[in-house]
């Protein structure tokens, strides 16, 4: 038995095909395709979004990314997120990724007032399952809230990779 992966990228979409070949190799023999996974990717890095100082959830900063192009029956299998925040006291911050589907918000916290008095946050979070089974199309937000006064900062950039399959 031989297994492998074929990956092809075009613009903001990637196709990944996992395959298995169980008999001897010969030209023209069939390969069993186990599952095809697609990936929508988008990033924003122009300018920055200021995080209001010290007012927490009530005046949070959010930076949207619009994803489209997946078929209407596509379902998320996992999400990867990368983000950069410049801030002079990262322990003040909560950071999360969210999207709205059918009137409900689906949040996943990636930073919860960690890091004490250190400066700045850069993180790459993988295999997030909060949104599994939802449609990948729609508006996604990186959100940051500052819960203490004095220190300030900005969301500098973020990337999102939404992996999905089509039943």
Beta strands, then each sheet from edge to edge (+ up, - down):
strand 1: 2-10
strand 2: 13-21
strand 3: 32-44
strand 4: 49-51
strand 5: 61-67
strand 6: 74-87
strand 7: 93-101
strand 8: 104-112
strand 9: 121-128
strand 10: 138-146
strand 11: 153-166
sheet 1: 1+ 2- 3+ 11- 4+
sheet 2: 1+ 2- 3+ 11- 6+ 9-
sheet 3: 5+ 10- 7+ 8-
end
